[in-house]
Every structure is written in C-alpha cells, then in structure tokens.
Amino acid sequence: MIVLAVETSAKTASAALLCDGEVKAEINVNNTMTHSQTLMPIIDQVLRYAGKDIDEVDVFAAAYGPGSFTGIRIGVATVKSLAHVHNKPCVGVNTLDALAENIACDGLIVPMMDARCGQIYTAIFDREGDSIRRIGEYEAIQAEIVLTGLGVTGQKAAFVGDGVPVYRKMILAKMGDKARIAPPILVNGRASSVAAVAYRMALAGQTVSYLELEPFYLRAPQAEREAAKK
C-alpha cells in the first residue's frame, strides 16, 4: 500500500510517501513562504524522489487538526482534491496522534500544540513498544492545568509539539526530572508520522471518501470567537 501524506497544521509544511510501511521520501519546509506556495511543489518532489507516479498512490492522508485553521484547510483541501481527481480514498489523521508517533520511548506522551492565549491543543497517550493508545480526550486547555495535573501523578512523560519551546520552563518547573523533552528535530509535526498513522488506519479499513474528509477543530476560529464576544 502506498500512502501520500501531508502535514500543514503548524509552521512546517511537510509531505511524505510511505510504501508498505516504509518511508520512501519526505520533505519538511519551514520558511517564510505560505503552505499554499510550498505544498504542491514538495508533493511533486516527494513523488519524484520516491520514483512513484501519483496514479500509484492508494491512499491520500492529511493531518486534519487541531492546529492552524488556515494551514489545516490548505492540507485537507489539497488531499480532497487529489483523492477526487484520482478516485482514491482519504484518511484524516488527528495532528496530536501524529505528534505522538514522533516519540519512540515507552510511557506517557503529551503532544502540546501552541493554541495561544495560554492554551494548548493536547491529549495524553501511552506507548508500550509499537503500540500507542490515547488515554485522554482531545482538548484545548490551559497549559498550566495539564502540567499541574501531570506533576501530581509523579509519572514520567515525553513532551512533543510546537508548544514545547513555548512552555518549556513551565514543563520543567512542574515536572522536574520526570519530563522528557523531544529534541528539536522531532518536536514539530512530520508527514512521515501522519503517513504511519494513516497506514495503520487504512489497513483497519478506516478510510473515507474525499466528500467525507473534513477539518477537525477543537475551538472556533478567532474571528468567530471575537464576533461572539461582541
């Protein structure tokens, strides 16, 4: 099975091609260009470097949220269009699930995406060997609440996501030596992780049509929130 995946939920635009569970090519771009400028060119390059034609792709996958509203829409719209044109199924991968995939150590994994205003998008996962399971709800929540709760448990936890550098001091203050911080090369979302989760979902029959793939938001866009306040 060949999976083409994209990750555009934060600052990094990423595309990867997975063939039968093995990453054949991946490109990650984090510069001043917008995702709408970079995504299709890096998809083309990934296919070329992997020696595959887009018609050979079996499943198109996107990190469908939570994250940047604009970034998510770009990634989801791109995958919906490709799946429609090539008559192939889609997989929507939760961004937090994909971030948890970046961490290989056993124990608790806490993805933290910066949602601003002191909040993070997060969920708690538990890893044992090759098995990862989510043990908490997807949430948009104050970072301090999550970290205080984790500190009380006394368990070790690995932290990953673009919220980690933002809340690093708080993580260490609340968790001390129980905190494991992902290295910079793993802290951000990667399309290869999206592809790995999508591959497992596709094998389990968890695909949808391009009509069914929709973004996943944990809170309303800022414009809607400001309008509601008025």
C-alpha positions as CSV (number, residue, x, y, z in Angstrom):
1,M,0.0,0.0,0.0
2,I,1.3,3.5,-1.0
3,V,0.3,6.4,1.2
4,L,0.9,10.0,0.3
5,A,0.5,12.2,3.4
6,V,0.7,16.0,4.1
7,E,1.2,17.9,7.4
8,T,0.3,21.6,7.3
9,S,-1.3,22.2,10.8
10,A,1.5,24.4,12.1
11,K,4.5,26.4,10.7
12,T,6.1,23.4,8.9
13,A,4.8,22.2,5.6
14,S,5.6,18.5,5.1
15,A,4.9,15.8,2.6
16,A,5.9,12.1,2.7
17,L,5.4,8.9,0.7
18,L,5.1,5.6,2.6
19,C,5.3,2.3,0.7
20,D,4.1,-0.8,2.7
21,G,5.0,0.9,6.0
22,E,8.4,2.2,4.9
23,V,9.1,5.9,4.3
24,K,10.5,6.3,0.8
25,A,10.7,10.1,0.7
26,E,9.9,13.1,2.9
27,I,10.3,16.9,2.7
28,N,9.8,19.3,5.5
29,V,9.8,23.1,4.8
30,N,9.8,25.8,7.5
31,N,10.4,29.2,5.9
32,T,8.6,32.4,5.3
33,M,6.6,31.0,2.3
34,T,3.0,30.0,2.9
35,H,1.8,26.4,2.8
36,S,-0.2,27.3,-0.3
37,Q,3.0,28.2,-2.1
38,T,5.1,25.2,-0.9
39,L,2.8,22.2,-0.6
40,M,2.2,21.2,-4.2
41,P,5.8,21.6,-5.2
42,I,7.1,19.4,-2.3
43,I,4.4,16.8,-3.1
44,D,5.8,16.7,-6.7
45,Q,9.3,16.4,-5.4
46,V,8.5,13.6,-2.9
47,L,6.9,11.6,-5.7
48,R,9.8,12.1,-8.0
49,Y,12.4,11.2,-5.3
50,A,10.5,8.1,-4.4
51,G,10.2,7.1,-8.1
52,K,6.4,6.9,-8.0
53,D,3.7,8.4,-10.1
54,I,0.7,10.0,-8.3
55,D,-1.6,7.4,-10.0
56,E,0.2,4.7,-8.0
57,V,-0.9,6.2,-4.6
58,D,-3.5,4.1,-2.9
59,V,-4.4,6.4,0.0
60,F,-4.2,10.2,0.4
61,A,-3.8,11.4,4.0
62,A,-3.8,14.7,5.8
63,A,-3.2,15.9,9.3
64,Y,-6.7,17.4,9.7
65,G,-6.4,19.2,13.0
66,P,-6.2,20.6,15.5
67,G,-3.8,23.4,14.6
68,S,-3.7,26.5,12.4
69,F,-7.1,27.0,10.8
70,T,-5.6,28.2,7.6
71,G,-2.9,25.5,7.5
72,I,-5.4,22.7,8.2
73,R,-7.7,23.9,5.4
74,I,-4.9,24.0,2.9
75,G,-3.8,20.5,3.7
76,V,-7.3,19.0,3.8
77,A,-8.3,20.8,0.6
78,T,-5.2,19.5,-1.2
79,V,-5.8,15.9,-0.2
80,K,-9.5,16.1,-1.0
81,S,-8.7,17.4,-4.5
82,L,-6.1,14.8,-5.2
83,A,-8.3,12.0,-3.9
84,H,-11.2,13.2,-6.1
85,V,-9.2,13.6,-9.2
86,H,-7.5,10.1,-8.8
87,N,-10.6,8.4,-7.4
88,K,-8.8,7.2,-4.2
89,P,-9.8,7.1,-0.6
90,C,-8.6,9.5,2.1
91,V,-7.6,9.3,5.8
92,G,-7.8,12.1,8.2
93,V,-5.2,11.8,10.9
94,N,-5.5,13.8,14.1
95,T,-2.5,16.1,14.5
96,L,-2.0,15.0,18.1
97,D,-1.9,11.3,17.1
98,A,0.7,12.1,14.5
99,L,2.8,14.0,17.0
100,A,2.7,11.2,19.5
101,E,4.1,9.0,16.7
102,N,7.3,11.0,16.8
103,I,8.2,9.6,20.3
104,A,9.7,6.1,20.5
105,C,10.1,5.7,24.2
106,D,7.6,3.8,26.4
107,G,5.4,5.6,28.8
108,L,3.2,8.8,28.7
109,I,3.4,11.0,25.6
110,V,2.0,14.5,25.8
111,P,1.7,16.4,22.5
112,M,1.5,20.2,23.0
113,M,0.4,22.4,20.2
114,D,0.5,26.1,20.9
115,A,-3.1,27.4,20.7
116,R,-2.1,30.8,22.1
117,C,-3.7,32.8,24.9
118,G,-2.1,30.4,27.4
119,Q,-3.8,27.4,25.8
120,I,-2.6,24.2,24.1
121,Y,-4.1,21.6,22.0
122,T,-3.3,18.3,23.7
123,A,-4.2,14.7,24.6
124,I,-2.4,12.2,26.7
125,F,-1.1,9.0,25.1
126,D,0.6,5.9,26.5
127,R,3.2,3.9,24.5
128,E,4.2,0.3,25.0
129,G,6.6,-1.0,22.4
130,D,5.0,-0.4,19.0
131,S,1.5,0.2,20.5
132,I,0.3,3.7,21.2
133,R,-3.1,4.4,22.7
134,R,-4.8,7.6,23.6
135,I,-5.9,7.7,27.3
136,G,-7.2,11.2,27.4
137,E,-9.6,13.4,25.4
138,Y,-8.5,15.8,22.7
139,E,-8.6,19.2,24.4
140,A,-8.0,23.0,24.0
141,I,-6.9,23.8,27.6
142,Q,-4.7,25.9,29.7
143,A,-1.2,24.5,29.6
144,E,-0.8,25.1,33.4
145,I,-3.8,22.9,34.2
146,V,-2.4,20.0,32.2
147,L,1.1,20.3,33.6
148,T,0.0,20.7,37.2
149,G,-2.1,17.5,36.8
150,L,0.8,15.6,35.3
151,G,3.1,16.8,38.0
152,V,0.8,15.4,40.7
153,T,0.9,11.9,39.3
154,G,4.7,11.7,39.5
155,Q,4.9,9.8,36.2
156,K,7.5,10.4,33.6
157,A,6.1,12.0,30.4
158,A,7.6,12.9,27.0
159,F,6.6,16.2,25.5
160,V,6.4,17.0,21.8
161,G,4.9,19.7,19.6
162,D,5.4,23.4,18.9
163,G,4.1,24.2,22.3
164,V,7.1,22.6,24.0
165,P,9.5,25.5,23.4
166,V,6.8,28.0,24.4
167,Y,6.1,26.2,27.7
168,R,9.5,24.6,28.3
169,K,10.2,26.5,31.6
170,M,6.7,25.6,32.9
171,I,7.2,21.9,31.9
172,L,10.4,21.7,33.8
173,A,9.0,23.7,36.8
174,K,6.0,21.4,37.1
175,M,7.6,18.1,36.1
176,G,11.3,18.4,37.1
177,D,13.3,15.3,36.1
178,K,10.1,13.4,35.2
179,A,9.9,15.5,31.9
180,R,11.4,14.2,28.7
181,I,11.7,16.9,26.1
182,A,11.6,15.9,22.4
183,P,14.8,17.0,20.5
184,P,14.3,19.9,18.1
185,I,14.4,17.6,15.0
186,L,11.4,15.7,16.4
187,V,9.4,18.5,18.2
188,N,7.4,19.5,15.1
189,G,4.8,17.6,13.1
190,R,6.1,15.4,10.2
191,A,4.2,14.0,7.3
192,S,6.0,10.7,7.8
193,S,4.3,10.3,11.2
194,V,0.9,11.2,9.6
195,A,1.6,8.6,6.9
196,A,2.5,5.9,9.5
197,V,-0.8,6.5,11.4
198,A,-2.8,6.7,8.2
199,Y,-1.2,3.4,7.0
200,R,-2.5,1.6,10.1
201,M,-5.9,3.2,9.8
202,A,-6.2,2.2,6.1
203,L,-5.2,-1.4,6.9
204,A,-8.0,-1.3,9.5
205,G,-10.5,-0.1,6.9
206,Q,-10.7,3.4,8.4
207,T,-10.7,5.4,5.1
208,V,-13.3,7.9,3.9
209,S,-14.2,9.4,0.5
210,Y,-13.0,12.9,-0.4
211,L,-16.5,14.1,0.3
212,E,-16.3,12.9,3.9
213,L,-12.9,14.3,4.8
214,E,-13.3,17.5,6.9
215,P,-11.1,19.5,9.3
216,F,-11.2,18.8,13.0
217,Y,-11.3,21.9,15.2
218,L,-11.2,22.0,19.0
219,R,-12.4,25.6,19.2
220,A,-13.9,28.1,16.8
221,P,-11.7,30.4,14.7
222,Q,-10.5,33.6,16.3
223,A,-12.8,35.7,14.1
224,E,-15.8,33.7,15.3
225,R,-14.7,34.0,18.9
226,E,-14.3,37.8,18.7
227,A,-17.7,38.1,17.0
228,A,-19.3,36.1,19.8
229,K,-17.8,38.4,22.4
230,K,-19.3,41.4,20.7
